[in-house]
Amino acid sequence: MDNGYIKLWRSMKDSSVMKKPEYLSVWIFILLSANFKETEFIFNDEKILIKSGSFITSRAKIHAITGVEESKVERILKYLKTEQQIEQQSFNKFRIISICNWELYQQSEQQSEQPVNSKRTASEQQVNTNKKDKNVKKEKKDINKTYRESFPPSVESISLYCQERNNNIEPQGFYDYYQSNGWMVGKNKMKDWKATIRTWESRRKNGNGTTGSAGKVVTQTGNAQSDNEPYPVDFVVYE
């Protein structure tokens, strides 16, 4: 497990975990710990198969390696599962963590352990080059799926995005508002919740709204917002 390498995609710098050191530490630990090939072990006289991209660990071990408190480790793992970056199987004394899309982003250059024949013909080399170019194009096309976000977003996802943008929008209020109306923007289903948050920012910066009493969204005139408006004038305030 200590030999070899992993690939870190440049798109990770745009991920929500990048600005959260403890989240990033746990995520890197997971990437470094995952198996590159299937392994087996015996537990309670039963054979358990650990697939590539998966590994056995525990909160205590993650804490020991990363220094992140165990209670925080559990919250981070739940967040990564919500964001569809990992899957988990819990047992009494350990858990199995599996990385989503592992084969696509880590194994493409490490699947074969057989030595390369140095006497390949020119035609064979050309075929391999074409296959590699095709794989690279596919990887670039799918790169944004590595850290894709589920919809509707969780309150924690909204909170992280609002913190990144430093917009002071209340995440729970945003979530509650759209959860209550089925994540509709006007008469249409919301397509991009981050774009909707940016719209809220723009409305607030332009002074088009003020905050009202608890649970209310009001316009500058002090009237409650109409259901026909495409999005709230300002964020929902809970007192």
C-alpha positions, 0 to 999 in steps of 0.5 A, spaced: 500 500 500 505 504 501 508 503 493 506 507 487 502 513 486 495 516 485 492 521 481 490 528 483 485 532 478 486 539 477 479 540 478 479 538 485 481 546 486 474 548 485 471 542 490 468 545 496 473 540 500 479 544 498 478 550 502 476 546 508 483 543 511 480 537 515 475 535 509 481 535 504 485 531 509 480 526 510 479 526 502 486 525 501 487 519 506 481 516 503 485 516 496 491 514 498 488 508 502 484 505 497 486 498 494 488 498 486 486 491 486 481 486 489 483 483 496 480 478 501 480 477 508 477 473 513 472 476 518 468 471 523 470 465 519 467 469 512 471 471 506 470 478 505 472 481 498 475 488 498 474 491 491 479 496 487 477 503 490 475 500 497 479 499 503 478 497 510 478 503 516 475 506 522 474 513 525 480 511 530 485 510 524 483 516 520 483 520 526 490 517 528 493 518 521 490 525 519 489 528 526 482 530 525 477 528 531 473 522 531 466 526 531 468 530 525 471 524 521 464 522 522 461 528 519 466 529 514 464 521 511 457 523 511 458 529 507 462 525 502 457 520 501 452 525 500 456 528 495 456 521 492 464 521 492 464 515 497 460 509 499 460 506 506 459 499 509 459 499 517 461 493 521 462 492 529 469 494 529 471 497 522 468 500 516 469 499 508 469 505 504 469 505 497 470 511 492 465 512 487 468 512 479 475 510 482 476 506 476 475 512 471 480 516 475 485 512 478 486 505 474 486 508 467 494 508 467 495 502 472 491 496 471 496 492 467 502 489 471 505 486 466 511 488 463 511 492 456 514 489 450 520 493 448 520 490 441 513 492 439 512 494 431 510 501 429 503 499 428 502 496 435 505 503 438 500 507 433 494 503 436 496 504 443 497 511 442 490 512 439 487 508 445 490 513 450 488 519 446 481 516 446 481 515 454 484 522 455 478 525 451 473 521 455 476 523 462 476 530 460 469 530 458 467 526 465 472 530 469 466 534 473 463 528 475 468 526 480 466 531 485 459 532 482 453 535 487 447 531 489 440 535 487 437 537 491 443 540 495 444 539 503 444 544 508 452 543 509 453 544 501 449 550 501 453 553 507 460 551 504 458 554 497 456 561 501 462 561 505 466 560 499 463 566 496 462 570 503 455 572 501 452 572 508 446 568 505 443 564 511 443 556 508 438 553 512 433 559 510 435 558 502 434 550 503 427 551 507 424 556 502 426 551 496 424 545 499 417 547 501 416 549 494 419 543 491 425 546 488 421 551 483 424 557 480 417 560 478 414 555 474 420 551 472 424 546 476 431 549 478 436 547 474 442 550 478 442 551 485 448 555 485 446 560 480 440 561 484 444 563 490 448 568 486 442 571 484 440 572 491 447 575 492 445 580 486 438 582 489 441 583 495 447 587 493 442 592 488 438 593 494 432 590 491 430 587 498 430 587 506 429 582 511 422 581 514 419 577 520 421 570 522 420 566 516 418 571 511 421 574 505 419 581 503 420 586 498 422 594 499 415 595 500 414 591 506 409 586 502 410 578 502 413 576 496 408 573 491 409 566 489 409 568 482 416 571 483 422 567 480 426 567 486 426 570 493 428 578 493 432 576 499 434 570 504 429 567 509 430 570 516 429 566 522 429 569 529 
